[in-house]
Amino acid sequence: ILQSSGTTGSPKGACITHANCFNASLLIQKAQQPKRQLCFSSLFWGTGFNITCGLFLMPEIQIVPNRDFSIDAFIEIVEKYKITNTMMAPKYLVQLLTSEKVKLSNTESLQSFMIVGALLSLTLRRKFEETFPDKNLTISYSLTEVKVSFSKPLEYKTEYSVGSLLCFNLSAKIIDDDGKSLKNGEIGEICAKQGAKFIVK
């Protein structure tokens, strides 16, 4: 049982089946292909999810620190263990993008950032592109519930676009208040459905 991060509304308890975990691990593998993974997160959602997926992904190294996020701790772990992939909330990314220490550190091993738990603004996405021009950025929405991720968000220069849908065994659509499917550029509700059953408690 995991507590969702709240991208779909108020956080909720979710009973994750084996099929849910398998689908999620395949999605993360497609998005990141993690080898040496680092996840700074509260235990009740991101970390628990990351540990579960690690059972299927079997990265060389998977680090879930038992201390709060800090720039110094992030740099220390990335440099020492040559981290290739990291999963974090936008508030942590903000700290990285505004730190002079990051610019002076050795982050060459990093290949991919997965952002979960909240909206990542266009301003931050552009700042990411400036700070980490050679790194991949994936934004995940409803990762606990239905495992939806959006890749290459930097190709889309509007505030609310988060890129192309990246999914495994999942369908999604954008609808208006009447349930009608919307076209590109229109704002509406994201509806997603995966093959594995999602159980809300």
LUMKEBA-453106 format. One record per residue (C-alpha): residue number from 1; x negated, y, z. Coordinates in pm, 1 decimal. Layout:
# LUMKEBA-453106
{seq=NUM; x=X; y=Y; z=Z};
...
# end
This chain:
# LUMKEBA-453106
{seq=1; x=0.0; y=0.0; z=0.0};
{seq=2; x=-147.9; y=334.8; z=-109.8};
{seq=3; x=-34.7; y=691.5; z=-54.8};
{seq=4; x=-8.6; y=878.0; z=-384.3};
{seq=5; x=-192.0; y=1208.3; z=-422.1};
{seq=6; x=112.7; y=1414.2; z=-509.7};
{seq=7; x=69.6; y=1505.6; z=-877.4};
{seq=8; x=426.6; y=1386.9; z=-936.3};
{seq=9; x=572.7; y=1570.3; z=-635.6};
{seq=10; x=548.9; y=1497.2; z=-265.0};
{seq=11; x=303.0; y=1215.7; z=-180.0};
{seq=12; x=476.1; y=880.6; z=-146.4};
{seq=13; x=386.2; y=533.0; z=-26.6};
{seq=14; x=335.0; y=296.9; z=-319.5};
{seq=15; x=317.9; y=-80.5; z=-309.2};
{seq=16; x=55.3; y=-163.4; z=-571.1};
{seq=17; x=80.1; y=-509.2; z=-728.3};
{seq=18; x=-211.7; y=-709.4; z=-866.4};
{seq=19; x=-91.0; y=-616.7; z=-1216.5};
{seq=20; x=-96.1; y=-246.3; z=-1120.9};
{seq=21; x=-456.4; y=-275.9; z=-1004.8};
{seq=22; x=-561.1; y=-466.3; z=-1317.4};
{seq=23; x=-401.7; y=-207.2; z=-1548.0};
{seq=24; x=-562.9; y=75.0; z=-1349.9};
{seq=25; x=-907.0; y=-82.6; z=-1367.7};
{seq=26; x=-878.1; y=-125.7; z=-1744.5};
{seq=27; x=-772.2; y=238.2; z=-1779.1};
{seq=28; x=-1066.9; y=364.5; z=-1574.6};
{seq=29; x=-1301.7; y=136.3; z=-1766.9};
{seq=30; x=-1171.9; y=279.9; z=-2094.4};
{seq=31; x=-1203.0; y=637.2; z=-1965.0};
{seq=32; x=-1535.5; y=610.6; z=-1784.2};
{seq=33; x=-1704.3; y=269.7; z=-1817.5};
{seq=34; x=-1836.5; y=315.2; z=-1462.6};
{seq=35; x=-2177.3; y=172.0; z=-1375.5};
{seq=36; x=-2278.2; y=366.7; z=-1065.0};
{seq=37; x=-1969.0; y=527.0; z=-917.9};
{seq=38; x=-1922.5; y=792.0; z=-647.9};
{seq=39; x=-1590.2; y=892.3; z=-492.8};
{seq=40; x=-1554.5; y=1164.8; z=-230.4};
{seq=41; x=-1192.0; y=1144.1; z=-122.1};
{seq=42; x=-952.2; y=1106.5; z=166.3};
{seq=43; x=-918.5; y=739.2; z=256.4};
{seq=44; x=-541.3; y=738.2; z=219.0};
{seq=45; x=-537.0; y=768.9; z=-161.0};
{seq=46; x=-834.7; y=817.3; z=-396.4};
{seq=47; x=-1085.9; y=612.2; z=-202.6};
{seq=48; x=-850.7; y=321.9; z=-142.0};
{seq=49; x=-756.3; y=319.8; z=-508.6};
{seq=50; x=-1118.9; y=339.2; z=-612.9};
{seq=51; x=-1218.5; y=47.7; z=-389.4};
{seq=52; x=-931.9; y=-162.1; z=-527.2};
{seq=53; x=-1029.1; y=-93.6; z=-886.7};
{seq=54; x=-1388.0; y=-173.2; z=-800.5};
{seq=55; x=-1286.4; y=-535.1; z=-742.0};
{seq=56; x=-1209.8; y=-559.8; z=-1114.6};
{seq=57; x=-1463.2; y=-314.1; z=-1256.6};
{seq=58; x=-1758.6; y=-453.7; z=-1064.9};
{seq=59; x=-1987.5; y=-151.2; z=-1104.7};
{seq=60; x=-2354.4; y=-191.3; z=-1016.2};
{seq=61; x=-2304.4; y=51.5; z=-727.3};
{seq=62; x=-1985.9; y=195.8; z=-580.8};
{seq=63; x=-2028.5; y=460.1; z=-311.4};
{seq=64; x=-1748.5; y=590.7; z=-89.7};
{seq=65; x=-1917.8; y=825.3; z=163.5};
{seq=66; x=-1801.1; y=828.5; z=525.2};
{seq=67; x=-1861.0; y=1204.1; z=545.5};
{seq=68; x=-1687.7; y=1512.1; z=413.2};
{seq=69; x=-1768.0; y=1645.4; z=69.2};
{seq=70; x=-2048.3; y=1899.7; z=45.4};
{seq=71; x=-2272.0; y=2020.9; z=-236.9};
{seq=72; x=-2582.4; y=1892.3; z=-57.6};
{seq=73; x=-2431.4; y=1547.6; z=0.9};
{seq=74; x=-2312.3; y=1520.6; z=-359.4};
{seq=75; x=-2651.0; y=1616.8; z=-503.0};
{seq=76; x=-2836.2; y=1387.3; z=-261.4};
{seq=77; x=-2627.8; y=1082.1; z=-355.9};
{seq=78; x=-2628.1; y=1153.6; z=-731.1};
{seq=79; x=-3005.0; y=1197.2; z=-739.3};
{seq=80; x=-3089.6; y=906.5; z=-509.1};
{seq=81; x=-2861.3; y=646.6; z=-667.4};
{seq=82; x=-2855.1; y=781.8; z=-1026.6};
{seq=83; x=-2475.5; y=806.4; z=-1021.2};
{seq=84; x=-2313.8; y=780.2; z=-1366.6};
{seq=85; x=-1947.3; y=840.3; z=-1279.6};
{seq=86; x=-1760.0; y=1035.3; z=-1017.1};
{seq=87; x=-1393.6; y=1068.1; z=-920.0};
{seq=88; x=-1287.0; y=1379.8; z=-726.9};
{seq=89; x=-1011.7; y=1630.8; z=-654.1};
{seq=90; x=-1024.0; y=1972.6; z=-827.7};
{seq=91; x=-1115.1; y=2149.4; z=-501.2};
{seq=92; x=-1446.0; y=1962.3; z=-496.1};
{seq=93; x=-1512.5; y=2040.4; z=-860.8};
{seq=94; x=-1456.7; y=2411.3; z=-787.5};
{seq=95; x=-1737.3; y=2397.6; z=-531.0};
{seq=96; x=-1970.3; y=2228.6; z=-779.9};
{seq=97; x=-1896.0; y=2479.3; z=-1055.5};
{seq=98; x=-1968.4; y=2778.2; z=-829.9};
{seq=99; x=-2287.7; y=2643.0; z=-673.3};
{seq=100; x=-2634.8; y=2755.4; z=-775.8};
{seq=101; x=-2776.3; y=2438.0; z=-617.4};
{seq=102; x=-2607.0; y=2222.6; z=-880.9};
{seq=103; x=-2780.6; y=2411.2; z=-1161.0};
{seq=104; x=-3117.2; y=2342.4; z=-997.5};
{seq=105; x=-3047.7; y=1975.1; z=-922.4};
{seq=106; x=-3110.2; y=1666.5; z=-1137.2};
{seq=107; x=-2768.5; y=1547.8; z=-1257.4};
{seq=108; x=-2891.1; y=1389.0; z=-1581.0};
{seq=109; x=-2759.8; y=1046.5; z=-1480.9};
{seq=110; x=-2400.4; y=1174.9; z=-1456.9};
{seq=111; x=-2194.2; y=1083.9; z=-1761.0};
{seq=112; x=-1833.4; y=1130.2; z=-1659.0};
{seq=113; x=-1605.0; y=1315.8; z=-1417.0};
{seq=114; x=-1251.1; y=1194.3; z=-1344.0};
{seq=115; x=-1033.7; y=1462.4; z=-1181.4};
{seq=116; x=-733.6; y=1342.5; z=-981.7};
{seq=117; x=-470.4; y=1473.2; z=-742.6};
{seq=118; x=-390.7; y=1822.5; z=-875.4};
{seq=119; x=-380.7; y=2046.4; z=-1181.7};
{seq=120; x=-711.8; y=2158.3; z=-1330.6};
{seq=121; x=-672.0; y=2508.6; z=-1474.3};
{seq=122; x=-796.3; y=2616.6; z=-1815.6};
{seq=123; x=-1042.9; y=2852.4; z=-1643.9};
{seq=124; x=-1197.8; y=2560.1; z=-1453.2};
{seq=125; x=-1205.9; y=2341.7; z=-1762.6};
{seq=126; x=-1399.0; y=2611.7; z=-1947.9};
{seq=127; x=-1633.2; y=2654.6; z=-1651.6};
{seq=128; x=-1691.6; y=2278.5; z=-1652.1};
{seq=129; x=-1785.4; y=2294.6; z=-2021.6};
{seq=130; x=-2040.1; y=2568.0; z=-1946.1};
{seq=131; x=-2187.1; y=2392.4; z=-1639.8};
{seq=132; x=-2183.4; y=2033.7; z=-1769.0};
{seq=133; x=-2180.9; y=2063.0; z=-2151.4};
{seq=134; x=-2293.6; y=1704.3; z=-2203.6};
{seq=135; x=-2057.5; y=1540.0; z=-1952.3};
{seq=136; x=-1719.7; y=1377.6; z=-2018.2};
{seq=137; x=-1413.7; y=1513.3; z=-1834.1};
{seq=138; x=-1097.5; y=1308.0; z=-1779.9};
{seq=139; x=-790.2; y=1444.5; z=-1603.1};
{seq=140; x=-563.7; y=1185.1; z=-1439.6};
{seq=141; x=-195.9; y=1235.6; z=-1363.1};
{seq=142; x=9.8; y=998.1; z=-1152.7};
{seq=143; x=-288.9; y=766.2; z=-1125.4};
{seq=144; x=-152.6; y=573.9; z=-826.8};
{seq=145; x=196.1; y=528.7; z=-966.6};
{seq=146; x=158.6; y=460.4; z=-1338.7};
{seq=147; x=-208.3; y=515.7; z=-1426.2};
{seq=148; x=-187.2; y=801.0; z=-1677.6};
{seq=149; x=-505.7; y=976.1; z=-1786.3};
{seq=150; x=-575.5; y=1247.8; z=-2039.6};
{seq=151; x=-908.3; y=1261.5; z=-2218.5};
{seq=152; x=-1102.0; y=1534.3; z=-2398.6};
{seq=153; x=-904.0; y=1821.3; z=-2240.0};
{seq=154; x=-1159.7; y=2073.2; z=-2362.1};
{seq=155; x=-1031.5; y=2029.4; z=-2718.4};
{seq=156; x=-708.5; y=2194.8; z=-2608.5};
{seq=157; x=-740.7; y=2563.0; z=-2528.3};
{seq=158; x=-401.4; y=2629.8; z=-2371.0};
{seq=159; x=-340.1; y=2654.7; z=-1996.4};
{seq=160; x=-111.2; y=2351.4; z=-1959.9};
{seq=161; x=-259.0; y=2111.8; z=-2213.7};
{seq=162; x=-477.9; y=1841.0; z=-2064.1};
{seq=163; x=-577.1; y=1653.7; z=-2378.3};
{seq=164; x=-486.5; y=1330.6; z=-2551.9};
{seq=165; x=-311.9; y=1048.2; z=-2368.8};
{seq=166; x=-545.0; y=769.9; z=-2261.8};
{seq=167; x=-358.3; y=464.4; z=-2141.0};
{seq=168; x=-346.8; y=87.6; z=-2130.7};
{seq=169; x=-14.5; y=-97.0; z=-2154.8};
{seq=170; x=176.1; y=228.6; z=-2102.2};
{seq=171; x=414.6; y=460.0; z=-2287.5};
{seq=172; x=477.2; y=828.3; z=-2217.6};
{seq=173; x=690.7; y=1115.2; z=-2342.5};
{seq=174; x=768.9; y=1480.0; z=-2264.7};
{seq=175; x=1137.7; y=1563.1; z=-2222.0};
{seq=176; x=1355.9; y=1867.8; z=-2149.0};
{seq=177; x=1623.0; y=1894.5; z=-1877.3};
{seq=178; x=1869.4; y=1705.1; z=-2099.3};
{seq=179; x=1631.5; y=1416.1; z=-2162.8};
{seq=180; x=1551.1; y=1521.2; z=-2520.1};
{seq=181; x=1197.2; y=1453.9; z=-2642.2};
{seq=182; x=991.2; y=1767.2; z=-2699.5};
{seq=183; x=739.1; y=1858.9; z=-2968.1};
{seq=184; x=379.1; y=1975.8; z=-2937.2};
{seq=185; x=344.5; y=2305.2; z=-2751.4};
{seq=186; x=675.8; y=2274.7; z=-2567.4};
{seq=187; x=680.2; y=2251.0; z=-2186.5};
{seq=188; x=877.9; y=1980.1; z=-2013.3};
{seq=189; x=866.7; y=1681.4; z=-1779.8};
{seq=190; x=615.8; y=1399.6; z=-1825.0};
{seq=191; x=779.0; y=1056.3; z=-1817.4};
{seq=192; x=559.2; y=748.5; z=-1817.3};
{seq=193; x=627.0; y=377.4; z=-1794.9};
{seq=194; x=381.8; y=92.2; z=-1764.9};
{seq=195; x=427.9; y=-277.4; z=-1814.2};
{seq=196; x=361.2; y=-361.7; z=-1448.6};
{seq=197; x=632.7; y=-285.1; z=-1194.2};
{seq=198; x=580.6; y=11.4; z=-961.9};
{seq=199; x=743.8; y=-24.9; z=-618.4};
{seq=200; x=822.4; y=281.1; z=-404.7};
{seq=201; x=869.7; y=222.8; z=-31.2};
# end
